[in-house]
Amino acid sequence: MKQHSTTENYAPDPRQDSEAFLASSAPLWVLILATIALGICLYILSLKNFAFYHSLLQTFFIVISFTIFSIGWNTRKFTRHNALLVLAVSYVVIGSFGILYFTSTPAMNIFPDISYNTSSQLWLAGRYLEAIAFIASAAVLHRQNVLIPPWPLLGLVTAFGLLTLLTIWPYNIFPNCYIEGHGITPFMIVSNLIIAMLFGLSILLFWRQRDSLGLSVLKRLTAALVFSILAEMVAALYPEAGGLSNFISHFFKFISVVLLYRALIFSTLRFPYATLFHNLHQAKKRLDLELVQKRKIEQNLRIANRELDAFARTISHDLRTPLTPIIGLPELLIEQKKDELDENTKKSLRDIREQGLRITRFLEDMLSFARAGRLVEGVAPEKLPTTVQQVLEDLGSRLAFAEIEVKRHDLPDVSLPGTAMFQIFSNLINNAIKYAGKEGSPIEIGGKLDGQYVEIFVSDHGPGIPVDKRKRIFDVFYRGDNYDDTAGSGVGLATVLKIAKHLEGDAWVEETKGGGSTFKVKLHLPEAERQQKLDFSAAATD
């Protein structure tokens, strides 16, 4: 039997789990039979007492409206669903219009002075608000990254509801919907058709954003809107005050509210997989795609770095071979033909040799720059004072020749990659020897601990570096205007900065007190050194 053993490519859609739960709640045929049986019972009730039937359905609608608001409002922080929030906030106003309509009907006899026209206006205004709420909900369905501020939204919807109410009472601007002796007005009939079109537009908008909804939610929401459309169509095409058409219109609205409850409450909150986990699943897919792209970029960078390293080593090797005779032959000619050569020729040969040595140093600096990352990875650690001592011994002849004194301040007794630190101190001290200033000016070396970092410095008392050049001095091949006559490749400081970046640090230059330049390097301490420092601090406290 063929088995699918690879789990890494298997990404189950969380909506499938919610579909299974929802499907197991009750078979579809049971729901259809229950709806038909309920419809028959309610129709018999409407024949016996239409006012009671009407009051029962209207009470149910009001309860559901405030239930939608209560659950949607109180769960807004963890569902983070803008479409549900818009509907929830809207239904508190729609439910309020339902209460006003219910209490203003002459059959209730709560407000005897209110006519059928006023109650019909309140009914129609509530239906308009409901249709607009669905369109607004569908319009913000795709905006799930940032939650709409709930309190301003509640204030906006409430203000819109109050303005609508003012057009009915007390200003009486809202068009008439019912005229005594004539019945429902043409405005009421046309409005029912317009509301049906608005519900149809809502279905289209929800369908266009179907990827943002679970399938079960979309089905129930669409069914709810279809029954709302049917309710409005029946009310528009058969505008009689009572009878079968009125019963069907109210019953279709009842079914619509039940389906809406199931779509927004049952599906979204009782089994939140279809919405919450679907959004998480979509976010995971986007993150996985970004991760794959990031890995590809990192892989390309590693390949480019290896190619650059290989290129630098190849160039260094291939150029060193012809440089050997360029450096050696002039010295040999001077030694063997010193009596036959004039001074100008000897000077020219020495210049050739010096230029060859300069190119050799440049190649070595370039190779060090290319290998800066490798000086950090997998290199044995070494104490900073030990590394500085090795660098000073290596540069001892240069220091003696330049008659430069080295002042060593305290250095933290921490371990960092030995080769990398040797390169940093070597480049900085070499740089200080070149620009130490007047004869006998000292070079100062020191450092300190700064939280999870170690900061080292090398100071000289040379001409210094202008403020506007202090950042550029770390660029590859950049050399200051005052140092054109000083030997150097312009790569040393760039190598220092590159190594510092690999060690999660930085490098910069400041002015030395009294004149000159102080180069500082700040490096992140390795985990072992940070732990040792914490242990030492804890022991000192005890």
N, C-alpha and C positions, 0 to 999 in steps of 0.2 A: 504493500500500500504506500502511495506517495504521501510523504509527510512534509508539512511546511515548518521547518525547524528554525527558520530565520525570524527572529522576533524584532530585530531592529527595523525592518521594513514594514512591520505590522503596526498600524496606528488606528485603533478602533475609534469610530465616530461615536462620541458620547450620546448623540441624538438617538442612536439605535436602541440604547438601554431605555430611554424615556419612552420611545415608541412601544417597546414591549410592555412596559408597565401600563401605559395608557390603553393599549389594546386589550389587556387582560382585565380592565375594570368592568366592562360589560360588553357583550356582543352587540353589533350594530342593529341586528334585527330585533333584539330585545328593546333597545332604545326607541326604534321606530314604532313598535307595537305599543310601548308605554305612552308615547306621544299621542298616538291615535286614540288610545283609551282615555287619556286625560282630556283630549280635545272634545270627545263625545260627552264626557261628564260635565265639562265646562259649558258646552253648548246647551245641554239640558238645563244647567243652572241659569244661564242667561235667559232662556225662555221663561223660567219661573220668576226670576228676579234679576233683571239686567243691571240694576243699580248695584246690587251686591256683587255680581260678577265683575263689574267694572271696578268697584272699590277693591276687590280682592287682588286683581291683576295690577292695579295702580300701586297698592301697598307693597306688593312683591317687587315691583320695579324700583320703588323708592328704597326699600331695604337693600336690594342688590347694588344700587347706585352708591349708597354710603358704605357698603361692604367693600366695593372696589376701591373707593377712596381710602378707607381705613387701612386695608392691607397694602395697597400700593404705596401709600405715604409712609407707613411704618417699616416697610422693607426696602425703602429706596437706597439705603446705604450699602446693602450687600447685593441687591439685584443689579444696581447701577444700570438700569434700563430706561433710557429716555422716553421711548414710546409708551411704556407702561406708566411712567410718571406723568406724562401729559394727559393720558386717559384718566388716570386716577384723580388728578387735580380737577380735570374738567367735569368728572362725574359728581363731585360734591356740589357744583353749581347746577348741573343737569338735574340731580336729585332734589335740589332746593326748588327748582322750577316745577318738578313733579309734585312736590308738597303744595306749592301755591295753586297749581292747577286742580289738584285733588280737593283741596279745601274750598276752592272758589266755585266749584260746580253747583248749580242750583239744586241738584238732587241731594247734596249734603246739607244744604240749608244752614251753613255756618255763617256765611256773609250774604244775607238776603238781598242786599242792594246790588250785588255783582251780577252782571248779565251773562248769558251764554257766550256773548262775543268776547268778553274779557277772559273767561276761562279758555275759550278756543285760542285766543291770542297767546296765552301762557303756554298752552300745549304746543302750538306751532313754534314759538320761540325756543322752547326746550328741544324740539326736534332739530331746528336749525343749529343750535349750539352743539348737539350731539354729532351731527354730520360734520361740522367744522372741526370738532375735536378729533374725529377719526382721520381727517385729512392732515391736521397738524401732527398727529401721532405718526402717521406714515411718512411725513416729510422729515422728521427727526430720527427715523429708525436707524439710519446709517451712522448717526453721530453717537457712538457708544464709547469713544475714548475719553470724552470729557462730559461729566454729568451736568445737565442743566441745573442752575441754582434753584432749589425747590421753593424757597420762600418768595423770591421775586416772581416766579411762575405762578404760584398760588395767588399772589396779589394781582397780577395781570389778568388772570382768568376771572377772579372775583370782580374786579373793576369792570371787565367786559360784560359780565352777567348783570351787574347793577345798572350799567348804562342801557342794556337791553330792557331791563325791567322798567326803567324810567320812561322809555318810549311807550310803554303800555299804561303805566300808572305812575305819576299823576298827569303826565303831559299828553297822553292819548295821541301819540304820533304814529304808533304802529297801525298799519292798515286793518280795516275791519275784516274779520274772518267769519262772522255769523250775523245775519240780519233777521230779526224777528219777523215771522210771516213769510220769509223767502228762503231761509236755510243757509247753507254754506255758500260763501262768496266765491267768485272766480279767483280772487287772490289766494284763497285757501287751497283751491284745487291746483292752481299753477305751482304754488309753493310746495305741495306734496310731490309733484313731479320733479321740481328742482332739487328737493332733498333726496329723492331717489337717485337722481343723477350724481349728486355729491357722494352718496354712499357707493355708487358704482365707480366713481373716480378713486375713492379710497381703496377699493379692491385692486384696481390697477396699480396704484402706488405701492400697496403692500406686496403685490406680486413682483414688481420690479425690484424690491428690496428683500426678496424671499431668502437670500443667503444669510440675512441677519436674523431670521426666525427659524425655529424648529418646524418641521413639517406638520406635526400635530397641531401646533398653535396656529399655523397659517391656514390649515383646513377649517378649524373651528371658527377662526376669525372671519374667514371668507363666508362660511355658512351663516354666521350671525348677520353679516352685512347683506347677504342675499335675502334673508327673511325680513330685514329692515326695509329693503327695497320693495319687496312684495307687499309689506304693510302699507307703505306710502302709495304704491300703485293702486291697491284696492281702495284706499281712502280717496284717491283722486278720481278713479274711474267710476266708482259707485258711492257718491257722496251723500248717502242717506244718514239721517241722524241715528237710526237704530236698525235692528234687523240683522240679517246674516252677514252683510258686508262689514258692518261695524264690528260684529263678533270676530270675523276673520282677521280684520286689521289689528284688533287688540291681541288676538291669539298669536298672530305672526310676530308681533312685537314681544310678546311673552317668550316665544321660542328664541327670538333673537337675543334677549337678555340672558336666557339660560345658557345659550351657546357662548355668549360673550364671557359669562362667568367662568365657564369651563376653560375657555381659551386663555383668559388673563389671570385667573386665580388657580384653578385646578391644575392646568398644564404648567403654568409659570412658577407657582409657589409650592404646591404639594409635590410635584416632580419637576424640579428646576433644571434637569439635564437639558431639556430642549432649548432653553435660553441661556442660562448661566454657563453650563458646560460647553454649549456650542460656541459661545463667545471665547471661552478659554481655549477650545480646540482650534478656532481660527487664529487666535493670538499665538498659540504654540506653533502652528504651521508657518506663520510669518517669522517667528523667532528661529525656527529650524532653517528656513530659507536664508535668513541673514547669517546664521552660523555657518552654513555651507559656503556662502559667498566669502565670509571672513576667512574660513580655512583655505579657500582657494587663493585668496590674496596673500595669506601668510606663506603658503606653499610657493607661490610665485616669487615672493620676497626672498625666501630661503634659497631658491634656485638662483635668483639674481645675485644674492650675496656670495654664493659659492662660485658663480661665474666671475664675479668681480675679484674675488680672492685669487682664483686661478689665473685670471688675466694679470693681476698685479704681480703674482709670483713668476709668471711666464715672461712678462716684460722685464722684471728685475733680473731674471737669469739671462735672458737673451741679450740684454744691454750690458750686463757686467762682463760678458765674454769679450766683446771688442774694446771695452774700457781698460782691460788689463794691459795690453800693449800701449794704449794711449797714455796710461799713467807710468808704466815701467820704462818704455823706450826713451823718453826725454831724459830721464835721470841717467840711464845707461850711456846715452850719447854724450852727456855733459862729463861723465866720469872718464869715458874712453877718449874723447876728442877735446878735452879741455884746453889743450895747447893750440888746437887748430881753429877753435871757434871764438869769434869776437863776443863782446859783452852783450850786444843787442840780440845776437842769436841765442846766447845762453838764457837771456831774459825771456825770449819768446818760448823757448823749450820749457822753462819753469812755469810760464803762464799756461801752456798746454797741459802740463801735469796738474796744476792747481784746478783748472777747469774740469779735468777728468775726475779729480777727487771730489769736487763740488757735485758733479753729476752722480757720483757714487753715493754721497751722503743723501742727496735728494731721493735716489731710488730706495735707500734704506728707510728714509722717513715715510715714503709712500707705502712701502711694504708694511711698516708698523701701523700706519693709519688703516690700511685695509684689514689688518689682523686685529684691530682694537677689540672687536667683540670676542675673539678667541682668547684674548688675554684674560678674560673674566671667567668664561665657562670652563669648569673642570680643572681649574688651576689651584694648586695647593696654597692654603693661607699662610701668611707670615706676619709677624708683629711689625708694626709701623717703625719703631725705633731701629729694629734690625735692618729693615729695608732702606731706611735713610742712611745708615752706616755703610751699607753696601754701595749705594749710589755715590757717596762721598769718596769712598776708596776708589771707585771706578773713575771718578773725575778728579782724582787727586793731582795729577800732573797739570791739568788745565787750571785748577785753582792755584797751585803753586806758581805757575808761570804768570798768571794774572795778579799774583800777590793779593788775593782776596781772602778776607777772613770770613769764616762761617760761624754765625751765632746760633746755637741750637737751643731753642726753648723747649718746654715740656711738650711731649707727644703722648697721646692716649695709648695705653698698652693694649691695643686691640688688634685682632688679626683680620686681614683683608687679602684678596688674591695677590700673591707675591709679585708675579710678573707684571700685572697691571699697575700696581703701586710703584714698582721700580720704574716703569715707563713714565708714569706721571711725575714722580720726583726728578727723574733724569731730565725730562723735557723742561720742567719749570726751573731747575737749577742751571741747566745749560743756558736757558733764556736769560736768567739773572746774570750769569757770567758775561754774556755778550753785552748787556746793557747796564752793567753795575755802576756806571758813572765814573767819577774821579777815582784815581788810583788809591787803593786802600779802603774803599767803601765796603762795608760788610754786607753779607747776604744773611738774612734771618729766616730760620725754619722753625715751625711750631704747629700746634694744633690743639683742639679741645673737643670734648663731647657735647653734643647739643641734642638732648632727647634721644631719639632713635637714629641720630645721624652723628657722624664724626666730621669735623671741619679742620682742614689743614691749610697752611699758608706758606708761601715763599715770597719774601720781600727783598727788593733791591732799592738802591738810592740813585738810580739813573735819571734820565731826562723825563721819565713818566710818559703817560699816554693820554692824549686829549679825551675829554669826556665823550665827544661824538664819535670816537674811534674805538671805544672800549668794547662794544659788542662785535664789531667787525674784525677785531683782532683774533677772534676764534674761528674765522672763516678759513677754509682751505686756500692756501697760496697767498693769503693777504699778508702784506707787510707794511708797516707804517711808513709814512713819507720820510721820516728822519733816519730810517734804518736801511736805506738802499745800499749803503756802502758796507753793511755788516753781513757776514756770511750767514746763510740760512735758507731754508726751503719754504718757509711759511706753512709748514704742515704740523710742527710740533704742538702748538697750542690747540689746533683742531683735533689732534689725537687725544690730548688731555680731556677736552670736552666730550669727545665720543666715548671714551672709557667711563667718564663720570656719568653719562646718560645710561650706559649699560649697567652701572651700579646704582641706578635709581637716584642719581644726584645731579649736581650742576657745577659749573665753573664760571668764575667771573673775575674781574680785576678792579681794584680800588687804588686810590692814591695813598702812597706811604707818607706817614707823618714826617714832614721835613723835606719831602720831595722823593719821587721815584714811584715804583709800581709794586703793589702787593697782590699777587695772584692767589685766589682762594678756591678751594675745591671742597664741596660738601657731598658726602657719600652716605648712602643708607647702610646701617650696620647689618651684617648677616644675623639670622635668627639666633644662632648659638651665642654670638656676642651680646645680643640684646638680653637673652635669658641670663647670661653670666652677670651682666650689669645689674639686672633686677635682683638676682640672688645676692650680689655683693651689697646692694643698697638695703635689702631686707636684713641682712646680717648686721650691717652697721647700725640700723635702727634698733634692733634687738639689744 
